[in-house]
Amino acid sequence: MNAAVRATVRVGIYTGAKVYFVHEGYQGLVDGGDNIRQATWESVSMMLQLGGTVIGSARCQDFRSKEGRAKAACNLVKLGITNLCVIGGDGSLTGANEFRNEWSELLQILLKAGKITAEEAKRSSHLNIVGMVGSIDNDFCGTDMTIGTDSALHRIMEVVDAITTTAQSHQRAFILEVMGRHCGYLALVTALACGADWVFIPEMPPDEGWQDHLCRRLTYQRKIGNRLNVIIVAEGALDRHGKPITCDIIKNLVTKKLSFDTRATILGHVQRGGTPSAFDRILGSRMGVEAVMALLEATPDTPACVVSLSGNMAVRLPLMECVQVTKEVTKAMAEGRFEEAVKLRGKSFENNWNTYKLLAHVTAPDVKSNINIAIMNVGAPCAGMNAAVRSAVRIGILQGHNMLAVHDGFDGLANGTIEPMTWGYVGGWTGKGGSNLGTKRSLPASMIEEISLNIAKFNIHALVIIGGFEAFLGGLELVTAREKYEELCIPLVVIPATVSNNVPGSDFSIGADTALNTITTTCDRIKQSAAGTKRRVFIIETMGGNCGYLATMAGLAAGADAAYIYEERFGIHDLETNVEHLLEKMKTTVKRGLILRNEKCNANYTTDFLFSLYSEEGKGVFDCRKNVLGHMQQGGTPTPFDRNFGTKMGAKAVLWLTDKLKECYRHGRIFANTPDSACVLGMKKRATLFQPLSDLKEDTDFEHRIPKTQWWLKLRPILKILAKYKISLDTSETATMEITVGLKG
């Protein structure tokens, strides 16, 4: 929430508006006085890394009465405030809409009572409101993610990881209760991200006789060598008769029936707290900017809107339609229309549920397909690769295929270091960082002869390549070599996985989110040390090759003063502007600076050069320190986003290959040489798409190893505005109001 508050304040001030904090939620609005204070640029400094909300929040009975709302209206009119930005759940937002609808009536009441003058009433004749959804449950329809959800998942995964390591040593069953009274999002994503054996969510109660099914499943898992069972329960989980399913009920069942050593943990309010994740900070910042734009463009006829996220796009949706759909979900659940409830929750929720169903409640088929699918990692290692391999292997086994592990990238394919993978082989892989299969940067062109021989020898019918830019290049080289080598005429799919996020055909790569969180956490610590010493500027070098994604996004998440990247050329004039900006900043109460530099942004303006330049120019005003983050950005346990993203991408890839293999089956053998039989599986705007490798050549800058068009460059101006540069914000891309018909589709 603090990131959203900070962005709203700074963009508001930037557009020339006066911005006020309302402390303690609607209670502060009703009580007025010192609760409504003007905000300054500096008053939102150093709050990005704080959990909760700096301006306070409170449940308020007074605001529920017309009398209370009249008091609130009076306080706003006296200060000339006609735009209200509300961050909260559907209750807060519904309240805001009611307030807006009866605004003119409230003004009449105040006029009659002599509390305001006719002049004041005229000046404040209309109230605009815009909502941003802050809720860790992600229970608001119309947005993929609400502010706070990703951070809550981070807290949950930290606990799950800590518990699973001890449970492994003791052969235990663990039951974890997570928040979500009416919405199972947290439970569902946690189950996907930790490879749980079972999840209970309110939207989809288990079938009759689930007790026996659960026990069979847990027994089967032990039989195939898993020492650990994990069951995730949403606090609002119910059975088909509307009776609660609690941790204790499950614990008693498992202990009595199976005599397993069972432990239950209720996570409670731990999930709400802690440092916000990089994703949440960027989400909050983007929503804050969009909210200010929406307020400035609003007319008396515009319906109240809520700013939300769809794919990677900020969109505006009519507030009451979203509230309506959210209520529809509750109604569908109450009436037992569970399939519909899942659909109403939106595409993202439905995809998660379908992936979970694919991976969890199925036993391998008796009939084998005789298809062999090989999986490999190519390029630099990154967090989330193992999650993608695990789900690809398990989905493949469920389709009846034989899954083969290729160790050490294309080298392994050429040397024949290939072995079969079983269900248990990939157990526990989702939470492991790096690449368990081993990965190398080598490309296949120089060893194509050996590769084709091994594809024939091991009878490989399809290939999944998980990796970075080398995976993309390698895929292209295999496609080119198809003309000469018939063995290479097999379907193949590339899943982008790299911290650099530079693979053409996808807005996001597996691994980039984990790297971004590593950089953001480090920047937080560095800023904290600078806040102690005062008048200090840090210059930090991030990874990313020639792609400025990490530097830009970390700049947004950590509140950097500048982020130098290759895609946005900069010269001595820009450096001069940045130095002057910092000299000015040191005169304010905020006496520290943070500069990010992408490793390959400029061959001459190196990190050392920037350090020397800033040190020289800052003499007597500030001193400098530099920090090269290096390979720590590739390591660490994957974030919930990367685990979940990897799991979904691995599953999608194998299901697509299964269909492709049927298409390419001719006279008892596989033959695939059309462009659409070799694709990149990428996330574009709002959907996951399979795009032929050959079609993506047009949009690739091969020399600098980046796509020619990159969506996140549009976020660069926000970074500069939030750092107080005088630049113009291109609003041609701001979201227009959308109708929610698409929500249900």
C-alpha positions in Angstrom: 0.0 0.0 0.0 2.9 2.4 0.8 4.2 2.2 -2.8 0.7 3.2 -4.1 0.5 6.0 -1.5 4.0 7.3 -2.5 3.3 7.2 -6.3 -0.1 8.9 -5.9 1.4 11.7 -3.8 4.4 12.3 -6.1 2.5 12.1 -9.4 -0.2 14.3 -7.9 2.3 16.9 -6.9 4.1 16.5 -10.3 0.8 17.3 -12.1 0.4 20.5 -10.0 -2.3 19.2 -7.6 -2.4 19.6 -3.9 -2.3 16.2 -2.3 -3.6 15.3 1.2 -3.1 12.3 3.4 -6.1 11.0 5.2 -4.9 9.2 8.3 -6.8 6.3 9.8 -9.0 5.5 6.8 -12.7 6.6 6.8 -12.4 7.3 10.5 -9.9 10.1 9.7 -12.2 11.4 7.0 -15.1 11.7 9.5 -13.0 13.1 12.4 -11.1 15.6 10.1 -8.8 18.0 11.9 -5.2 16.7 12.1 -6.2 13.5 10.4 -6.2 15.3 7.0 -2.8 16.7 6.3 -1.1 18.1 3.2 1.5 15.7 1.8 4.9 16.8 0.5 7.4 15.2 -1.7 9.7 14.3 1.2 6.9 13.0 3.4 6.7 9.8 1.3 10.4 9.1 1.3 11.8 5.9 2.7 8.4 4.1 2.8 8.7 1.7 -0.2 10.2 -1.0 1.9 7.7 -0.7 4.8 4.9 -3.2 5.1 1.4 -2.2 6.2 0.4 1.4 5.5 2.2 4.5 6.9 -1.0 6.6 6.9 -2.9 4.0 8.9 -6.2 2.2 8.2 -9.2 1.6 10.4 -12.6 0.0 10.3 -15.1 2.8 10.7 -18.7 2.5 12.0 -19.4 6.3 11.7 -18.9 6.3 8.0 -21.7 3.7 7.6 -24.3 6.3 8.7 -25.4 9.2 6.6 -24.6 11.6 9.5 -21.0 10.3 9.5 -20.7 10.7 5.7 -22.0 14.3 6.0 -19.2 15.0 8.5 -16.7 13.5 6.1 -18.1 15.6 3.2 -17.9 18.7 5.3 -14.2 18.1 6.0 -13.4 17.6 2.3 -15.4 20.7 1.2 -13.6 22.9 3.7 -10.3 21.9 2.2 -11.5 22.1 -1.4 -10.8 18.4 -2.0 -12.8 17.0 -4.9 -10.8 13.9 -5.8 -10.6 10.9 -3.6 -8.2 7.9 -4.0 -9.2 4.9 -2.0 -6.9 1.9 -1.4 -8.7 -1.0 0.2 -10.9 -4.1 -0.2 -14.3 -4.3 -1.8 -16.0 -3.0 1.4 -13.9 0.2 1.4 -14.5 0.7 -2.4 -18.3 0.1 -2.1 -18.4 2.7 0.7 -16.5 5.1 -1.5 -18.9 4.7 -4.4 -21.9 5.2 -2.1 -20.3 8.4 -0.8 -19.9 9.6 -4.3 -23.4 8.8 -5.3 -25.0 10.8 -2.5 -22.4 13.6 -2.6 -24.9 16.3 -3.9 -27.5 15.2 -1.3 -24.8 15.5 1.5 -23.9 19.0 0.2 -27.6 20.0 0.5 -27.7 18.7 4.1 -24.6 20.7 5.0 -26.0 23.8 3.3 -29.3 23.6 5.2 -27.4 23.2 8.5 -25.3 26.2 7.7 -22.1 24.1 7.9 -20.9 25.2 4.4 -21.6 28.3 2.2 -23.3 28.2 -1.2 -19.9 29.3 -2.7 -18.1 26.3 -1.1 -20.9 23.9 -2.3 -20.5 25.3 -5.8 -16.8 24.9 -5.8 -17.1 21.3 -4.7 -20.2 20.3 -6.7 -18.8 16.9 -7.7 -16.6 14.3 -6.2 -14.4 12.0 -8.3 -13.2 8.7 -6.8 -10.8 6.0 -8.0 -10.1 2.8 -6.3 -7.0 0.6 -6.0 -7.5 -2.9 -4.5 -5.3 -3.7 -1.5 -6.1 -7.2 -0.2 -3.8 -10.1 0.4 -6.6 -12.6 -0.5 -6.7 -11.5 -4.1 -10.4 -11.8 -3.8 -11.5 -8.9 -6.0 -12.7 -9.7 -9.5 -11.3 -7.8 -12.4 -7.7 -7.7 -11.5 -5.1 -10.5 -11.8 -3.3 -9.4 -8.6 -4.4 -7.1 -5.8 -1.8 -5.1 -3.9 -0.3 -7.2 -1.1 -1.0 -10.7 -2.6 2.5 -11.3 -3.9 4.1 -10.3 -0.6 1.7 -12.6 1.4 2.8 -15.5 -0.9 6.4 -14.6 -0.2 5.7 -14.9 3.6 3.9 -18.2 3.1 6.6 -19.7 0.9 9.3 -18.8 3.4 7.4 -20.8 6.1 6.7 -23.7 3.7 10.3 -24.0 2.7 11.4 -23.9 6.4 8.9 -26.5 7.4 9.6 -28.9 4.4 13.3 -29.1 5.2 12.7 -30.4 8.7 9.8 -32.6 7.7 12.0 -34.4 5.1 14.2 -35.6 7.8 11.3 -36.9 9.9 8.9 -38.4 7.4 5.9 -36.2 8.4 2.7 -35.0 7.0 2.2 -31.2 7.3 -1.1 -29.3 7.2 -0.8 -25.6 6.6 -3.7 -23.2 7.0 -3.4 -20.0 5.0 -5.6 -16.9 4.9 -8.6 -16.7 2.5 -12.0 -16.8 4.2 -13.9 -16.5 0.9 -11.1 -16.8 -1.6 -8.7 -19.7 -2.2 -6.1 -17.8 -4.2 -3.3 -17.9 -1.6 -3.9 -21.6 -0.9 -4.1 -22.5 -4.6 -0.9 -20.7 -5.6 0.9 -22.0 -2.5 -0.1 -25.6 -3.4 1.3 -25.1 -7.0 4.4 -23.4 -5.8 5.4 -26.0 -3.2 4.0 -29.1 -5.1 1.5 -29.9 -2.3 -0.4 -33.2 -2.3 -3.7 -31.6 -1.8 -5.4 -28.2 -1.5 -8.7 -27.2 0.1 -10.3 -24.0 -1.2 -13.8 -22.4 -0.7 -14.5 -22.1 -4.4 -14.2 -25.8 -5.1 -15.1 -28.2 -2.2 -13.8 -31.7 -2.6 -16.1 -34.5 -3.9 -18.0 -36.8 -1.6 -15.7 -39.4 -0.1 -12.7 -37.1 -0.2 -11.4 -38.6 3.0 -10.6 -41.9 1.4 -9.2 -40.2 -1.7 -6.9 -38.1 0.4 -5.6 -41.1 2.3 -5.0 -43.1 -0.9 -3.1 -40.2 -2.3 -0.9 -39.8 0.7 -0.2 -43.5 0.9 0.7 -43.6 -2.8 3.2 -40.7 -2.3 4.9 -42.5 0.5 5.0 -45.7 -1.5 6.9 -44.0 -4.4 9.5 -42.7 -1.9 8.3 -39.3 -0.9 9.2 -38.7 2.7 7.0 -35.6 3.0 3.3 -34.8 2.5 2.0 -31.3 2.4 -1.7 -30.3 2.6 -2.7 -26.7 2.2 -6.0 -25.5 3.6 -7.6 -22.1 3.0 -9.2 -20.8 6.3 -12.6 -20.7 4.6 -12.5 -24.3 3.1 -15.8 -26.1 3.1 -17.1 -29.5 2.1 -20.1 -30.1 -0.3 -22.6 -29.6 2.6 -21.1 -26.3 3.6 -19.4 -27.7 6.7 -15.9 -26.2 7.4 -12.9 -28.4 6.7 -10.3 -27.4 9.4 -6.7 -28.4 10.1 -7.8 -30.4 13.1 -10.3 -32.5 11.0 -7.6 -33.3 8.5 -5.0 -34.0 11.2 -7.3 -36.4 13.0 -8.2 -38.2 9.8 -4.6 -38.7 8.7 -3.4 -39.7 12.2 -6.2 -42.2 12.8 -6.4 -43.8 9.3 -2.8 -43.8 8.3 -0.9 -43.4 11.6 1.3 -40.8 10.0 3.2 -38.4 12.2 1.2 -35.2 11.4 1.7 -31.6 12.3 -0.7 -28.6 11.7 0.4 -25.0 11.4 -1.9 -22.0 11.2 0.0 -19.1 9.6 -2.4 -16.3 10.7 -1.3 -12.7 10.6 2.3 -13.4 9.7 1.0 -13.4 6.1 0.0 -9.7 6.2 3.3 -8.4 7.4 6.9 -8.0 6.4 8.7 -6.2 3.6 6.7 -5.9 0.4 8.0 -7.9 -2.6 9.4 -6.2 -5.7 6.2 -7.1 -7.7 4.0 -5.5 -5.1 6.0 -2.3 -5.1 6.0 -2.0 -8.9 2.2 -2.9 -8.9 1.5 -0.3 -6.3 3.6 2.4 -8.1 1.9 1.7 -11.5 -1.5 1.7 -10.0 -0.8 5.0 -8.1 0.2 6.7 -11.4 -2.8 5.3 -13.2 -5.1 6.4 -10.4 -3.9 10.0 -10.6 -4.4 10.0 -14.4 -7.9 8.6 -14.0 -8.9 11.3 -11.4 -7.5 14.1 -13.6 -9.4 12.8 -16.7 -12.7 12.1 -14.8 -15.8 14.0 -15.6 -19.1 14.1 -13.6 -20.4 11.4 -16.0 -17.5 9.0 -15.6 -18.5 6.0 -13.5 -16.2 5.4 -10.4 -13.4 3.2 -11.6 -10.9 0.8 -10.1 -7.4 0.6 -11.4 -6.2 -3.0 -11.8 -3.7 -5.2 -13.5 -4.4 -7.6 -16.4 -1.4 -9.5 -17.7 1.2 -6.7 -17.5 -1.2 -4.0 -18.5 -2.8 -1.4 -16.1 -6.5 -1.2 -16.9 -9.4 0.8 -15.5 -12.6 -1.0 -14.8 -16.0 0.3 -13.6 -15.9 -0.1 -9.8 -19.4 -1.3 -9.2 -19.3 -3.9 -12.0 -16.2 -5.5 -10.4 -17.9 -5.4 -7.0 -20.9 -7.0 -8.6 -18.9 -9.9 -10.1 -17.1 -10.3 -6.7 -20.5 -10.7 -5.1 -21.6 -13.1 -7.8 -18.7 -15.4 -6.8 -20.0 -15.6 -3.2 -23.5 -16.2 -4.5 -22.4 -19.0 -6.9 -20.5 -20.7 -4.0 -23.5 -20.5 -1.7 -25.7 -22.0 -4.4 -23.3 -24.8 -5.1 -22.3 -23.6 -8.6 -18.6 -24.3 -8.0 -17.4 -24.5 -11.6 -19.0 -21.1 -12.2 -17.4 -19.6 -9.1 -13.9 -20.6 -10.3 -14.7 -19.1 -13.8 -16.0 -15.8 -12.2 -12.7 -15.4 -10.3 -11.1 -14.7 -13.6 -8.6 -16.3 -16.1 -5.6 -16.3 -13.8 -7.4 -18.1 -11.0 -9.0 -20.6 -13.5 -5.6 -21.4 -15.1 -4.1 -22.0 -11.6 -6.9 -24.4 -10.7 -6.6 -26.3 -14.0 -2.8 -26.7 -13.6 -3.3 -27.9 -10.0 -5.9 -30.4 -11.1 -3.5 -31.7 -13.8 -0.6 -32.2 -11.4 -2.3 -33.3 -8.3 -5.2 -35.7 -8.4 -4.2 -38.1 -11.2 -2.5 -41.4 -11.4 -0.3 -42.3 -14.3 -2.1 -44.1 -17.2 -1.6 -47.9 -17.7 -1.3 -47.4 -21.5 1.9 -45.9 -22.6 2.1 -43.6 -25.7 5.6 -44.8 -26.8 6.5 -41.1 -27.2 9.9 -39.9 -25.8 10.1 -36.2 -24.9 13.5 -34.8 -23.9 13.9 -31.8 -21.6 17.0 -29.6 -21.3 18.2 -26.3 -19.7 20.3 -24.0 -21.9 22.1 -20.7 -21.0 22.8 -19.3 -17.5 21.1 -20.9 -14.6 18.1 -19.1 -12.9 15.6 -19.8 -10.2 12.4 -21.4 -11.4 14.0 -23.6 -14.1 13.5 -26.7 -11.9 9.8 -25.9 -11.3 9.3 -25.9 -15.1 11.2 -29.2 -15.5 9.2 -30.8 -12.7 5.8 -29.9 -14.1 6.8 -30.8 -17.7 8.0 -34.2 -16.6 4.9 -35.0 -14.5 2.4 -33.8 -17.1 4.3 -35.9 -19.7 4.1 -39.0 -17.5 0.4 -38.4 -17.0 0.0 -38.2 -20.8 1.7 -41.6 -21.0 5.0 -40.4 -22.5 8.5 -41.3 -21.5 10.4 -38.2 -20.2 14.1 -37.9 -20.8 16.6 -35.7 -18.9 19.3 -34.1 -21.0 22.1 -33.0 -18.8 24.3 -29.9 -19.5 22.4 -28.4 -22.4 23.3 -29.0 -26.0 26.6 -30.5 -24.9 24.7 -33.2 -23.2 22.5 -33.8 -26.3 25.7 -34.2 -28.4 27.5 -36.4 -25.8 24.5 -38.5 -25.0 24.2 -37.7 -21.3 20.5 -38.5 -21.4 18.5 -40.6 -18.9 14.9 -41.3 -18.2 13.0 -39.3 -15.5 10.4 -40.8 -13.3 7.7 -39.1 -11.2 9.8 -39.3 -8.0 12.9 -38.1 -9.8 11.6 -34.5 -9.9 10.0 -34.6 -6.4 10.7 -31.5 -4.3 12.2 -29.6 -7.3 9.8 -26.6 -7.3 11.6 -24.8 -4.4 15.1 -25.4 -5.6 17.1 -22.6 -7.2 19.5 -23.0 -10.1 19.3 -25.9 -12.6 19.3 -29.5 -11.4 19.7 -30.8 -14.9 22.9 -28.7 -15.4 23.0 -26.0 -18.1 25.6 -24.6 -20.5 25.7 -21.7 -22.9 27.0 -23.7 -25.9 25.0 -23.6 -29.1 24.2 -26.6 -31.2 25.4 -25.5 -34.7 29.0 -26.8 -34.2 27.8 -30.2 -33.0 24.7 -30.7 -35.1 25.9 -34.1 -36.5 26.3 -35.6 -33.0 23.0 -34.1 -31.9 21.0 -35.6 -34.8 22.6 -39.0 -34.2 21.6 -39.0 -30.5 18.1 -37.8 -31.3 17.9 -41.0 -33.5 19.7 -43.2 -31.0 17.5 -42.3 -28.0 14.4 -42.1 -30.3 13.5 -38.5 -29.2 10.2 -37.4 -30.6 10.0 -33.9 -29.1 12.1 -31.4 -27.3 11.5 -28.9 -24.5 14.3 -26.3 -24.2 14.1 -24.2 -21.0 16.5 -21.3 -20.9 17.6 -17.8 -21.9 18.7 -16.2 -25.2 20.9 -19.2 -26.0 17.8 -21.4 -25.8 16.1 -19.1 -28.4 19.3 -19.1 -30.7 19.8 -22.9 -30.2 16.1 -23.5 -31.2 16.6 -21.4 -34.4 19.8 -23.3 -35.3 18.0 -26.6 -34.9 15.2 -25.4 -37.2 17.7 -24.2 -39.8 19.4 -27.6 -39.7 16.2 -29.4 -40.4 16.8 -29.0 -44.1 19.9 -31.2 -43.9 19.1 -33.5 -41.0 15.7 -35.3 -41.0 16.2 -36.4 -37.4 15.7 -32.7 -36.3 12.2 -32.6 -37.8 10.6 -33.0 -34.4 8.3 -30.5 -32.6 10.2 -28.3 -30.1 9.2 -25.6 -27.7 11.4 -23.0 -26.0 10.3 -21.8 -22.5 12.1 -18.4 -21.6 14.0 -18.7 -18.4 16.7 -16.1 -17.6 17.2 -13.3 -15.1 17.8 -10.9 -18.0 14.2 -11.2 -19.3 15.5 -10.7 -22.9 14.0 -13.6 -24.8 11.9 -12.5 -27.9 8.3 -13.5 -27.8 7.7 -13.1 -24.1 7.1 -10.2 -21.7 8.3 -12.2 -18.8 11.0 -14.9 -18.3 11.1 -17.4 -15.5 13.8 -16.3 -13.1 13.6 -12.5 -13.6 11.2 -12.0 -10.6 13.6 -13.8 -8.2 16.6 -11.7 -9.5 14.5 -8.6 -9.1 13.7 -9.4 -5.5 17.4 -10.0 -4.8 18.4 -6.6 -6.2 15.5 -4.8 -4.4 16.4 -6.4 -1.0 20.0 -5.4 -1.5 19.1 -1.8 -2.5 16.9 -1.6 0.7 19.8 -2.5 2.9 22.1 -0.1 1.1 19.6 2.7 1.3 19.2 2.0 5.0 23.0 2.3 5.6 23.0 5.6 3.6 20.2 6.9 5.7 22.3 6.4 8.7 25.4 8.1 7.4 23.6 10.9 5.4 24.8 12.6 2.2 25.8 9.4 0.5 25.2 8.2 -3.0 25.4 4.5 -4.0 26.1 3.3 -7.5 24.9 -0.3 -8.0 25.6 -2.5 -11.1 23.0 -5.0 -12.0 23.0 -8.0 -14.4 20.9 -8.3 -17.6 23.4 -8.2 -20.5 22.2 -5.5 -22.8 18.7 -5.7 -21.5 17.7 -3.0 -19.0 14.7 -4.8 -17.5 16.3 -5.6 -14.1 17.9 -2.1 -13.7 14.6 -0.3 -14.6 12.3 -2.5 -12.5 14.6 -2.6 -9.5 14.8 1.2 -9.9 11.0 1.4 -9.6 10.9 -1.1 -6.7 13.7 0.5 -4.7 13.1 4.1 -5.5 16.3 4.9 -7.4 17.3 8.3 -8.6 18.4 7.0 -12.0 18.8 3.7 -13.9 21.2 3.7 -16.8 20.4 1.2 -19.5 21.5 0.4 -23.0 18.1 0.8 -24.6 17.9 4.5 -23.6 21.0 6.2 -24.7 22.6 8.7 -22.3 25.4 11.1 -22.6 27.5 13.6 -20.6 24.5 16.0 -20.6 22.3 13.4 -18.9 25.0 12.6 -16.3 25.4 16.3 -15.6 21.6 16.6 -15.0 21.7 13.5 -12.6 24.6 15.0 -10.6 22.8 18.4 -10.3 19.6 16.6 -9.3 21.5 14.8 -6.4 23.2 18.0 -5.3 19.7 19.6 -5.0 18.4 16.5 -3.2 21.1 16.7 -0.5 19.6 20.1 0.5 16.3 18.5 1.4 15.6 16.1 4.3 16.3 13.1 2.1 20.1 13.0 2.2 20.9 9.9 0.1 21.0 8.8 -3.5 20.7 5.5 -5.3 21.9 5.0 -8.9 21.5 1.8 -10.8 23.6 0.8 -13.8 22.9 -2.1 -16.1 26.1 -4.0 -16.7 26.3 -3.4 -20.5 24.5 0.0 -20.7 27.6 1.7 -22.1 31.1 0.5 -22.9 32.8 3.8 -21.9 30.6 5.0 -19.0 31.6 2.1 -16.8 30.6 1.6 -13.2 34.1 2.8 -12.2 33.8 5.9 -14.4 30.4 6.8 -12.9 31.8 6.3 -9.4 34.7 8.6 -10.2 32.5 11.2 -11.9 29.9 11.3 -9.0 32.7 11.3 -6.4 34.4 14.3 -8.0 31.3 16.3 -8.6 29.9 15.6 -5.2 33.0 16.7 -3.3 32.0 18.6 -0.2 28.3 17.7 -0.6 28.1 13.9 -0.8 30.4 11.0 -0.9 30.0 7.8 -3.1 30.1 4.1 -2.7 29.8 1.5 -5.5 28.5 -2.1 -5.4 28.6 -4.8 -8.2 25.9 -7.3 -7.3 27.2 -10.0 -9.7 26.1 -13.7 -9.6 24.0 -13.5 -6.4 21.3 -12.3 -8.8 21.2 -15.7 -10.5 20.9 -17.7 -7.2 18.5 -18.1 -4.3 15.3 -20.0 -3.9 12.7 -19.1 -6.5 10.0 -16.6 -5.6 6.3 -17.7 -5.6 5.8 -16.0 -9.0 8.7 -17.9 -10.6 7.6 -21.2 -9.1 4.0 -20.7 -10.3 5.0 -19.3 -13.7 7.5 -22.1 -14.3 4.9 -24.7 -13.2 2.2 -23.3 -15.6 4.7 -22.9 -18.5 6.1 -26.5 -18.2 2.6 -28.0 -18.1 1.4 -25.9 -21.1 4.5 -26.8 -23.2 4.0 -30.6 -22.8 0.3 -30.4 -23.5 1.0 -28.4 -26.7 3.7 -30.9 -27.8 1.3 -33.8 -27.2 -1.2 -32.2 -29.7 1.6 -31.3 -32.1 2.9 -34.9 -32.1 -0.6 -36.1 -33.2 -0.6 -33.6 -36.1 2.9 -34.6 -37.2 2.4 -38.4 -37.0 2.8 -39.8 -40.5 3.1 -43.5 -41.5 4.3 -44.7 -38.1 6.8 -41.8 -37.6 7.0 -38.2 -36.5 7.8 -35.6 -39.1 7.6 -31.9 -38.3 9.1 -29.2 -40.5 6.6 -26.4 -40.6 7.5 -23.1 -38.8 4.7 -23.6 -36.3 6.2 -26.9 -35.0 9.1 -25.0 -33.3 7.7 -22.3 -31.0 8.5 -20.0 -28.1 5.9 -20.3 -25.3 5.7 -16.7 -24.1 3.5 -14.4 -22.0 2.2 -11.5 -24.1 0.1 -8.8 -22.5 -2.7 -10.9 -21.2 -2.2 -14.4 -22.7 0.3 -17.2 -23.1 1.0 -17.7 -26.8 3.0 -20.2 -28.9 4.9 -18.2 -31.5 7.0 -19.8 -34.3 10.7 -19.2 -33.7 11.2 -18.1 -37.3 8.5 -15.4 -36.9 10.3 -13.8 -34.0 13.5 -13.2 -36.0 12.1 -9.9 -37.3 11.7 -8.5 -33.8 15.2 -9.6 -32.6 18.3 -7.5 -32.2 20.8 -10.5 -32.5 23.9 -8.4 -32.0 22.7 -7.1 -28.6 20.6 -10.2 -27.7 17.4 -8.3 -27.0 13.9 -8.0 -28.5 13.5 -4.8 -30.6 10.2 -3.9 -28.8 10.1 -4.2 -25.0 6.9 -3.3 -23.1 8.6 -2.2 -19.8 10.3 0.8 -21.6 7.0 2.6 -21.2 7.5 2.5 -17.4 10.7 4.5 -17.6 9.1 7.9 -17.3 7.3 6.8 -14.1 10.8 6.0 -12.6 11.9 9.6 -13.5 8.8 11.3 -12.2 8.9 9.5 -8.9 12.6 10.6 -8.6 11.5 14.2 -9.2 12.7 14.9 -12.7 10.9 17.4 -14.9 9.8 15.3 -17.8 6.6 14.8 -19.7 4.6 11.6 -19.1 3.3 10.0 -22.3 -0.3 9.4 -21.4 -1.3 8.1 -24.9 -1.0 4.6 -23.4 -3.0 5.2 -20.3 -5.8 2.7 -19.8 -9.3 3.6 -20.9 -12.3 2.3 -19.1 -13.1 -1.3 -20.0 -16.3 -3.1 -19.7 -16.2 -6.2 -17.6 -17.9 -8.6 -20.1 -14.3 -9.9 -20.7 -14.0 -10.7 -17.1 -16.5 -13.6 -17.3 -15.1 -14.9 -20.6 
